[in-house]
């Protein structure tokens, strides 16, 4: 029976792992059939629920309804979805950490994603172009330099980015819309949006370097429009995803 009062679950730890005797080999136990697998599935689901409850409680202020009943529903749904994702990737477990630690990541990430979706469920997403604001500073010289760079970035965005790239960049880097929420609204994937951001940074990096605002690329590969490596020269804002992984990719 579920508790009638939703309370914060203890952070994941060894004490959380014992729901009866742990199978010696989780992968083997979950890959077989019969009572041994059923027992392992029961233990795994208990772990998932506990991890999801912990994360949902931690993020409860982001929910429009933080009642105990709602938190319980969100946590259990997240645990169910995380368990399905984990079982689908069971053969990718490499044993570099405890299996239970690996499993907790699925639940934590899925719960966070579900909370963000609920947070933005009734909010309109305005995909728009936007001039990049200059950061405020008390130093007039720094303010002038920052304003010049901000105008250069905004101008570069209009010249070298497609309308889709501009809107995605503004949504994720300026308006800080969670990437999983934006992916849902656009009917695309997180991976596709990450690829778009990678292309955006590469194109802006090349354009700003050509205009003298950034150092020139040191190799032909890094001067290509899309970039061949992660570009750290163009500052980015967090996409509100505390982990860059998604459920199924802990």
C-alpha positions in Angstrom: 0.0 0.0 0.0 1.3 3.4 -0.9 1.8 6.0 1.9 -1.0 8.5 2.2 1.5 11.3 2.9 4.2 12.1 0.3 7.4 12.7 2.1 10.9 13.3 0.8 12.7 10.0 0.2 16.1 9.6 1.5 18.9 10.2 -1.0 20.0 7.0 -2.8 22.4 5.0 -0.7 23.2 1.4 0.3 20.3 1.2 2.7 17.9 1.9 -0.1 19.1 -1.0 -2.1 17.9 -3.8 0.1 14.4 -4.8 -0.7 14.9 -8.5 0.2 18.1 -10.1 -1.0 19.7 -8.5 -4.0 20.4 -10.8 -6.9 24.2 -11.3 -7.3 24.0 -10.5 -11.0 21.2 -8.0 -11.8 21.7 -8.4 -15.6 21.5 -12.1 -15.5 18.5 -12.1 -13.1 16.6 -9.6 -15.3 17.4 -11.5 -18.5 16.0 -14.8 -17.3 12.4 -15.9 -16.9 10.5 -17.2 -14.0 10.5 -16.4 -10.3 14.1 -15.2 -10.3 13.3 -12.5 -12.9 10.0 -11.6 -11.1 11.9 -11.1 -7.9 14.5 -8.9 -9.5 11.8 -6.8 -11.3 10.1 -6.2 -8.0 13.3 -5.0 -6.4 14.2 -2.9 -9.4 10.8 -1.2 -9.4 11.1 -0.4 -5.7 14.4 1.2 -6.3 13.0 3.3 -9.2 10.0 4.5 -7.2 12.3 5.6 -4.3 14.6 7.5 -6.6 11.8 9.1 -8.5 10.0 10.2 -5.3 13.3 11.8 -4.1 13.6 13.8 -7.3 10.0 14.8 -7.6 10.0 16.0 -4.0 13.2 18.0 -4.6 11.5 19.7 -7.7 8.0 20.0 -6.3 8.0 23.8 -6.3 8.2 23.7 -10.1 4.8 21.9 -10.3 1.6 23.8 -10.6 0.0 21.3 -8.3 2.3 20.0 -5.5 -0.3 18.0 -3.6 0.8 14.7 -2.2 -1.5 12.9 -4.6 0.0 14.6 -7.6 3.6 14.0 -6.5 2.8 10.4 -5.9 1.4 10.0 -9.4 4.3 11.8 -11.1 6.8 9.7 -9.1 5.2 6.4 -9.9 4.8 7.2 -13.6 8.4 8.3 -13.8 9.5 5.1 -12.1 7.5 3.0 -14.6 8.9 4.9 -17.6 12.4 4.7 -16.3 12.1 1.0 -15.7 11.0 0.4 -19.3 13.9 2.5 -20.6 16.4 0.6 -18.4 15.2 -2.8 -19.5 15.5 -1.7 -23.1 19.2 -0.8 -22.5 20.0 -3.7 -20.1 22.6 -5.1 -22.5 24.5 -1.7 -22.4 25.4 -2.0 -18.7 29.2 -2.3 -18.5 29.6 -2.7 -14.8 31.6 0.4 -14.3 29.4 1.3 -11.3 26.9 -0.6 -9.1 23.9 -1.7 -11.1 21.7 0.1 -8.6 23.6 3.4 -9.1 23.1 3.0 -12.8 19.4 2.3 -12.3 18.9 5.3 -10.1 20.1 7.6 -12.8 17.3 6.4 -15.1 14.7 7.3 -12.5 16.3 10.6 -11.5 16.5 11.8 -15.1 13.0 10.6 -16.0 11.4 12.2 -13.0 13.2 15.5 -13.7 12.0 15.4 -17.3 8.4 14.7 -16.3 8.4 17.5 -13.8 9.7 20.0 -16.4 7.0 18.8 -18.9 4.3 19.4 -16.3 5.8 22.8 -15.4 5.6 23.9 -19.1 2.4 22.1 -20.0 0.1 25.1 -19.9 2.7 27.7 -21.0 2.9 28.9 -24.6 6.3 28.7 -26.3 7.0 31.7 -28.4 9.7 30.7 -30.9 11.1 34.1 -31.8 14.1 36.0 -33.1 15.7 38.3 -30.5 18.6 40.8 -30.3 21.2 39.6 -27.9 21.1 41.9 -24.8 24.4 43.2 -23.6 25.3 42.2 -20.0 25.0 45.1 -17.5 28.2 46.5 -16.1 29.1 49.7 -14.1 32.2 50.3 -16.2 31.3 52.5 -19.2 34.1 51.0 -21.3 33.1 47.5 -20.6 29.5 48.3 -21.2 30.4 49.7 -24.6 32.5 46.7 -25.5 29.8 44.3 -24.3 27.1 46.2 -26.3 29.2 46.1 -29.4 29.7 42.3 -29.1 26.0 41.8 -28.4 25.1 43.7 -31.5 27.7 41.7 -33.5 26.3 38.4 -32.2 22.7 39.4 -33.1 23.8 40.6 -36.5 25.7 37.3 -37.1 22.6 35.3 -36.1 20.6 37.1 -38.7 23.2 36.6 -41.4 24.5 33.1 -41.0 21.7 31.2 -39.2 18.5 29.8 -40.7 15.2 31.0 -39.1 14.9 27.6 -37.5 18.4 27.8 -36.0 17.8 31.3 -34.7 14.5 30.3 -33.0 16.0 27.2 -31.4 19.0 29.1 -30.2 16.9 31.8 -28.7 14.5 29.3 -27.1 17.2 27.3 -25.5 20.0 29.8 -24.8 18.0 33.0 -24.1 14.6 31.9 -22.9 16.0 28.8 -21.2 13.2 26.5 -22.3 14.1 22.9 -21.2 15.4 21.0 -24.2 13.1 18.1 -23.7 10.1 20.4 -23.5 11.1 22.1 -26.8 11.7 18.7 -28.4 8.1 17.7 -27.5 6.6 20.9 -28.8 8.5 20.7 -32.1 7.9 17.0 -32.6 11.7 16.3 -32.7 14.3 14.8 -30.5 16.8 16.1 -28.0 19.6 14.8 -30.2 18.3 16.8 -33.2 18.2 20.0 -31.1 21.7 19.4 -29.7 22.9 19.0 -33.3 21.2 22.3 -34.2 23.0 24.1 -31.3 26.3 22.6 -32.3 25.8 24.0 -35.8 24.7 27.3 -34.4 27.9 27.7 -32.3 30.1 26.6 -35.2 28.5 29.1 -37.6 28.6 32.0 -35.1 32.2 31.1 -34.1 33.3 31.3 -37.7 31.4 34.5 -38.4 32.6 36.3 -35.2 36.2 35.2 -35.9 35.9 36.6 -39.4 34.7 39.9 -38.0 37.6 40.0 -35.5 35.6 39.5 -32.3 37.0 36.0 -31.6 40.4 34.5 -32.3 40.8 32.9 -35.7 40.4 29.1 -35.8 43.7 27.2 -35.5 42.8 24.4 -37.8 40.8 24.0 -41.0 38.4 21.5 -39.2 37.5 24.0 -36.5 36.8 26.8 -39.1 34.1 24.9 -40.9 30.6 26.3 -40.6 29.2 23.5 -38.5 32.4 22.9 -36.4 34.0 19.5 -35.8 34.3 19.7 -32.1 32.5 21.1 -29.2 32.9 24.9 -29.3 33.5 26.6 -26.0 34.1 30.1 -27.5 30.5 31.0 -27.8 29.0 31.2 -24.3 25.9 29.2 -23.7 23.2 29.2 -21.1 22.0 26.1 -19.4 19.0 24.5 -20.9 17.6 23.8 -17.5 18.4 20.2 -17.8 20.6 19.5 -14.8 21.8 16.4 -16.6 22.6 16.4 -20.3 21.5 12.9 -20.5 17.9 11.7 -20.9 16.1 8.7 -19.6 17.7 5.7 -21.3 21.1 7.5 -21.5 22.4 7.8 -17.9 
